[in-house]
Amino acid sequence: MSNNELTVSEQAQLRQEKLQQLQEMGVNPYPYEYDVSHFSTEIKSQPDLLQEDTENAPRVSVSGRVMTRRIMGKASFFNLQDSQGTIQVYIRRDDVGTENYNTVFKKLVDIGDIVGIKGFIFKTRTGELTIHAESFELLSKSIRPMPVAKEVEEDGEKKTYDAFSDKEQRYRQRYLDLIVNPDVREVFRKRSEMIRALRNYMDDQGYLEVETPILQPVYGGAAAKPFTTHHNALDMTLFLRVANELYLKRLIIGGYDGVFEFAKDFRNEGMSRFHNPEFTQVELYVAYKDYNWMMSFVERMLEHVAMKLHGDTKVQVGEHTIDFKTPWPRIPMLEAIEKETGHNLENLTDKAIRDIAEELNVDVDSSMGKGKLIDEIFGDYVEPKLIQPTFITDYPIEMSPLAKKHRDKPGLVERFEAICNGKEIANAFSELNDPVDQRERFEEQSRLREAGDEEAMELDEDFLRALEHGMPPTAGLGIGIDRLAMIMTNQESIRDVLLFPHMRPE
C-alpha cells in the first residue's frame, strides 16, 4: 500500500514513528533557529545569483515547507514553499551526506515538513531556476498530513483532485488554507496593504490615531444589539463596543482637530456573507468640517487606496468593473427610493410607510419606527442596484440620532452612506453638537426600545455632559474595513477577508 492510500490517522501514526526515529538518531526535529539569507522571490529577481562558475557563485540560505518530491535514487528534486512563493531544490547524496540524504531526507522527511537549505543557484535543462543544495537541515517535523492537490490530465484537460477547497474546512483550518492555497495569502496581504494606505492617507493629513475603550459601561454610536459581559472587580455590567463614535467625539470636545481609530467592534446580530459579529472599521472625526467636505475626502481617499493596491482606479469585482475615480454621484435617499418604487415617502406617517412597505413585500414588523421602515425599503429596492461608488445623502431624522439636522430640508439630517457593489461601505454625518437636541434624540431612542426595538441606542449621560461643554462643528466618518476589503480583493464573502471568521461549533 502506498503512503497516499493510507488513511489520515494511519499517516499521522507513521509520521509519529518517523519523529521517534529522528530523535533516536540524535536529530533534533525542532531546532531553535536558522539563518535565512533569501526568499524565493528574491532569488528569482536577482540575476547576479546565477553564475556559470558555481564554485565562486554566491550562496543562498532558504527555508520553507516541502510541498512536492521527486526522489530518483542518489538525487532528488523538491519544491520548497516559503512565505513569498515556491522554488525548486535539487539535492544529492554526495553533497549533503549519505545519512542525511538516505535516512533523513528519503525516509523520514514528508511533504509538509519545514527544512533549511544552503547552496547555489543553477538552471535545469528545462530552464527552471533551482537551488543546488549543499546542506540540508530539518527545521520542523510535521506529524499531521496535510491535503495535497493532485493535477492529472484527462481527455486533454488538466483536472485537480483532493484540493483543499471546501469553504467551511478552509475557514476552520485557515492555517492549512494559507499553506496550500497561496492566493489566499495574497488576499490578506492586500488587506494589510489597504489598511496601511488608509492609515497613511489620514496620517498625512495630520490626524491623530488614538485608542478608545472596547469594554464600555454604556454602548452607543450605532443602532445595534451588543454583547454583554461582567467586570468582577467592579461588579458592573459592561458591553463590547458596537462603535467607538462617542469616545472619539469626546476627544474632539477635548481639543483635538482630527482623530481616527481602527477599531474592532462587536454586534450581536445575524451572520451572513456581509456580516460577522466581530468586525473592523475605521472612524474619523474632523473639527470644523461638515458632511459635504467629508464626501469629497472619502472619494479622494478611496481613489487613493485603489491606486495603491491596483495601480488603477478600476477594480474587478465578480462580473463588475468598479471605478473609484472621483467624483462619485450624490443622490438624496428619498429621491432614490421614489425612483425605484414610485413612492414618495416624504412627510408620511409611520403607518403610511408601513402600509407601503407591506405593499412592496418588504419584511417589516410592528416594532419598527419610521426610520427603520424606510431603511428596510431602501435595503430591498435601492441598495442592491448601486454597483458603482455612490453617495446616498440626506436621511430622515428618525434614522440618525447622532447626526445634525439638515440646514435646508426639514425632517432630514446631514448624513451620507457610500454604497458600492450593492452594500454600504461608509457612513458619515455632520455631527450633532447641540446637547439639547441630542438629549431629545436619545430620549426618542429610549421610547423605541420600550416599543421593542432592541437595536435602539442607550442614553449616555456622560457623553451628554461632555457635549454640554461644547463641541465644534464636526464631520464624522466610519468605513467598514471588511466590506471594503471584499471589494478591493474581489471576494464574495466577508469570511474570505477574515483570517479567523466565527463559525458554529463542529
N, C-alpha and C positions, 0 to 999 in steps of 0.2 A: 504493500500500500504506500502511495506517495504521501509526502507531507501535506500536499494540497487536499488529499482526500480525508485527512483526519478531521474529527470534529474540533470545534474551538476549545473545548475542555481538554481534549487529548493533546492538542498543540500546546496549550498552556502548560500541561504536565511535562511535556517533552522539553519545553524551554526551562522549566524549573530544574529539570535534571541537568541541562547544559550549564545552568548557573552554578549548580553544585560542583560540576566537573571543573569549571573555571576556577572556583575557589580552592578546590583540592590541588589544582596545578600551581597555586600561588599567584594566579592572575587576579588583580583587583578589578571586578567588573564595574565599579563605581568610583573611579579616581576623583581627586579633588579639583583638578584644573587642567586646562590645555591651552597652549598659546596659539591663537589663530591670527594669521597674517593677512589673509584674503578671504573675501566671499566669492561665491560662484560668479556673480555678475561682474565683479571687479576683474576677475581673471579673463573673462570673455571680452572685456572692454579695454584691456591693456596689452596691445600687440607686442610690446617690448619683452613680455614674459616668455614669448615663443621664440626660441633661438635654435639654430642648427647645431651649435656647439653645446651639446647637452651637459658636458662636464662643467662648463663655466656658466651655464644658464642660471638665471635667478631661481631660487627655491621658494615654494609656497607651502603654507601650512593651513589646512582647511579642516572643518569638522561638520558633521551633519548625519542624517539618517541614511541607512542603506535602504534603497527603495526597490531596486531590481538587481538580480545577479545572474551572470552567465559564467559558470565555472567550467574551465577547459583544462583539467589536469594541472600542469605546473604554472598556469597563468589564468587570470580571470578578468572580466570586466564587471563593474557595477556602477549604478547611478547613485550619486550622493546628493541628498537634498539638504540645503541649509536654509536660513531664514529669507534668502533673497532669490533662490532658484535651485536649479539642479546642474550638475556637471558629471561627466563620465570619469571614472577612475580605472586605470589599468594596474593590476597588482600581480607580481611574480614571486614565486617561492624563493628564487635566488636573490631577490632584493630585500625581502622582509624577514627572511629566515625560515628554515624548514618547519620548526614547531609553530611559529606564529602563523604561517600560511596553512600548513596541512592540518594542524589540530585546531587552532583558534579560528582562523578565517573560514576554512572549508567546512568544518564540522560543528563549530559552536556558535558561529555568528548567524543571525537570522535577519530577514527583512524587518525593518523597524528598529534595529539596534543603532545606537549612535556611536560613530567611530571618528578617530582623528587620523589624518593622512598628511604626510610631508613628502614632497617630491618636486618634479619639474614638469613643465608643460610641453606637450607634443601634439601633433595631428595624426590621426589614424589614416589608413589608406582611403577611407571614405570621406576624409576631410573633417572629422569631428574633433574639436578641441578636447583634450583629455589630460588628466593628471597621471603621470607615471609615478606610482607610489614607491618611495624609498624606505618609508617606515609606516607602520600600521599600529594603531592602539585602540582597543575597545574602551569607550568612554561611558556607556550606559547600556546594560543588557535589558532588552525589552522582554518581559516574561508573559506578556499577553499579546497574542497575534492581532494584527490589525488588518482591516479589509484592504485587499489589493485588487484593483480592477484589471481585467484581462481583455486585451484587444485581439480579436480574431477577424480574419477576412472570410466572409461568406457571400457567395454569389457576386463577387466583385466589390462588395461593400464592407467597410470596417464596422464591426459591431463590438460593443463593450459589455462585458459580463462582470457581475459582482462589484459594480461600482457602489460607493458609499453615497447613495442618492436619496434614501428615504428621509423626508424632511424632518419627521419627528425624531428619528435617531440622530440626525445631524445637529438638531438644536440641543438635544440632551447630552450628546457627546461632542461638544464643539471642538475639543482638543483634537479628536480624530478628523473632524471635518477640516480643520486647518491644515492637518498633515497631508491628507490625501486629495484635497481639493484646493490647489494653490490659488484659484481665482477668488476663493472666499477670503484668503489673507489679503488680497488686493482690495476687496470691498472695505475691510476695516482699516487698511492703510489710507484709503481715500477718505473715509470718515474722519480719521485723525487729521488729515491734511485740511479737510473742510473746516473743522473746529479751529485749527490753527489760523486759517485765513480769516475767519470771523473775528477771532480774538485780536489778531494783529491789526485788522481794519479799525476796530474800536479803540485799541490801544494807541494807534497812530493819530486818532482824533483827540487824544489827551484824556480819555475817560478812564476812571479808576476801577480796576477789577477788585471785587470785595467778596466776602463770605458772610452769609447770614444763617440763622438757626434752621436746622432741619426739624428738630423737635420743637413744637410751638404750643403754647397754652391755649391760644385761640387761632384756629386755622382761617385763612382768608386769602383774597386775591384772585379767586376763581370760583365758579359755580361747580362744585364737585363734592363727592362724598369722601371723607378722609379715612385713613387707617388710624386706629386708636391704640394707645399704649399707656403704661402706668409707670411713673417715676417713684420708686420705693422710698428713697431717702426723703423726698419732699412730700410724699403721699399725695400726689396730684395726677390727674389725667392729663396726658399730652397727646398731640396729634402729629403724625408725619405731615409735613407741609404739602399742600396742594398747589401752592405757588409761593414765590418769595416777594411778591409785589409790595406788600405793606411795610416790610422791613426796608426795602430799597427806598421807598418814599420817605421813610423816617431819616434816611441818610441825606436825601435832598433837603429836607427840613433842617437837618444839622449843618448844612452849608456847602456840601459838595455840589459841583455844577453838572457832573455826569458820572454815573456809576453803573456797572454791569456785573452780572454773575452768571456763570454756567452752573446750573442747579439741577440736582436730582430731585424730582418731585414725585408724589405718590397719590394716586387717586383710586379709591376702592370701587371700581366700576367694571363693566363688562370688558371682555377681551375680544379683539378682532385683528384683522391684518393691519389695522391702523391704530390699535390701542394696546398698550401694555401698562399694567398697574404701576410700574416704576418706569419713569421716562426722563429724558434730559431736555431742558430748554435753557435758552439764554434770555435773560431780561435786561433791558437797558432803560435808564431814566435820564433825561437831559433837561436841565432847568432852562426856562425862558424860551422853550420851543413848543410848537403845537403839532397836531396830527398831520397837517399839511407838510410841514417840514419833515416829519418822520417818514411819510410816504416816500419822499424823494431820497431820504437817507437809506431806507430799506432797499429800494430798487437799485441804487448805486452799489450798495454792499453786496447784494446777491449777484449782481452782474460781475462784480469783482471776484466773488467766490467761484462762479462758473469759469471765468477766465483762468483762475489759478489752477483749477482741477482739470480742465479740458482744453485750455488754450483757445477757447471759443465761447461765445455767449449761448450757443446752441448745445442742448443736452438731449441725447436719445433716451426716452423712457418708454419701454414697450414699443407700441406702434406709433407713438407720437414723437415728434421733434419739438422740444420745448425751448423757446428762445427767451433768455433773460435780459436781452438788450433793452435798455431804457429808451423812452418812458413806457410804463405799463398803463393799460386802460384803467379808468376810475369810474365806477358805476354805483350810484346810491342803491342801498339794499331793497327798498320798497319798489323802486323802478325795475330792478332785476326780477323781483317776484312777479310784478304785474306783467312784464314782458313774457314770462314763461307760463303763467297761469291764467292771465286775463283778469285777475282780481286786484283791485286797488285796496290795500289794507289800511291806508292812512285814516286815522281818526275813528276806526271801528272799535266796537266794544269787544270784551273778551268772548262773549257768547257768539257774536257775529263772526269773529275769526275762527272760533272752534267749529261753527257750522260750515264755514268754507273749507277748513282742514278736513272735516269728515267727508264733505262733497268730493274733495280731491283724493280721498282714500289715504290720507296721512294718519299714521298711528298716533292718537292723542288720548289723554285721559283727563278726568275732572280736576286733578290737582294742578294742571298746567295753567299758569297765568299767561297774559298777553305775549310777553317776551318769549316764553318757551314755545308757545304755539307758532309764532312767526318763525322762530329758529327751526322748528321741525319742518314747516312748509319749505323754507329756504333749503334745508338739507336734502329734501326729497326732489325738489324741482329745479333748483338753480345750481347748487354747488357741484354736482357730478358733471355738469356740462362745461365748467370753467377749466379748460386744459392749459391754456397759456396763462402766464402770471397776470393776475388781475386784482385790483384793489376794489373790494366791496365796502362802501362807505355809508356813514350816517345811519346808525342803527336806532331802533326805538329805545326810549329811555328805560323801559322795563327790562331790557336785555343786558343793561350795562350799568350796574350800581356804582361803579368806580370811575365812570367817565363824565367829563364836563358836558353840560347842556349845550346843544348846538347854538351858535351865536345868531343864526338866521332862520332856523327851522324849528318851530315849537314842537315839543313831543319827541325830538330826536336828540342824540348825543354825537359828539365828535369822536367817532370810532371808525377804524377800518380793520378789515381782515384781508391778508394776502392769500388768495386762493390759487393753487397750482396743481395740475393733474387731478382735479376733482376733489381736492381736500385743502382745508386751511393749513397753512404753514406758518402764519404770523398773525398776531393780534396786537392792536395798538390804540391808544387813546390820547386825546388832550385830557390830561389827568384832572379829576375833580379836586379842587383845592379850597372849596367853600365848606367849612366844617359843619355849618347848619344844614346845608343841603345834603352833605354826606351822612349826617345822623338820620335824616329823614329817609334816605335811600336804604340805610341799614335796617331801619325800623320796618320798612316795607318788605325787606327780605325776611325779617322775623315773622311777619304775617304770612308770607308764602310758606315758610317752614311749618307754621302751625296748620296750614291748609294741606300739608302732606308732601311738599317739595323738599326732599332730603338733600338736594344739592344747593339750596338757597344759602347765602352767606350768613355767618355769625356776626353779631355786633361786637366790634373790637373797641373797647373803651380807651385802651392805651393809645391806639392809633388815632382815635378822635382827639385825645388830649394833645398828641403831637401836632395834629393838623391845626388845632386851635392856636398854636404858637406861630402859624403862618408858613405856608409852602408856596414858593414862587410858581408862576405858570410853568407847567412841566409836560413834556411828551414822554410817554412810556411805551415800551415795546416788549413783546415776548415772541420768540421764534422757537418752534418745535424742532429740535436738533434731529430727532429720529426720523420724522417725516421728511425733512429736508435731505437727510442722508439717503433715504429711499429714492428720491428723485435724482440726486447727484450721482448715485451709483447704479441706477436702473434696477432696483429691486422691487418685487411686488408685495412683499410683506414686511411689517415692522420687525418681525423676528429675524429677518435676514440682515438687519443692520444692528442688532443687539447681540453682543457676544454670548451672553447667557440669558436668553429670554425666560420668563416664568412659564412653567409647564405644570400640567396636572401630575399628581404622583403616579409613578409607574405601577 
